[in-house]
């Protein structure tokens, strides 16, 4: 059996957790315009970017390399502000049999919140490194989306 693992990162956000979460569940098509580490995204299958099972094709930079993959939402939990996503096809499948992540946004008392990214993966073989670069990607996306959400809220006032 190939080795599997889990990596997790928690990042403090200044925007309300609900608004941060809603970016990923209602405005995901804007991600390439929000962060420089995601270069392109397109709806591949389905009628809705945010529907369970619809697939998107992404081009992004991880570990200094431009890579592609397809992804789809597996589970969406509005109440707990979490979404489970599967990455499939493309570059990620060269090293990992399976690769999934969960984004969860939690409110902090007094404002802002915590964005938690949990990555779950199964390597093709033991010589494959852990996907540490995805922690960096998650941190960059979180900071950029947080800034975008805050700016959008200021413009809306």
Beta strands, then each sheet from edge to edge (+ up, - down):
strand 1: 4-13
strand 2: 38-45
strand 3: 55-62
strand 4: 65-77
strand 5: 82-88
strand 6: 96-107
strand 7: 113-123
sheet 1: 1+ 7- 6+ 5- 4+ 3- 2+
end
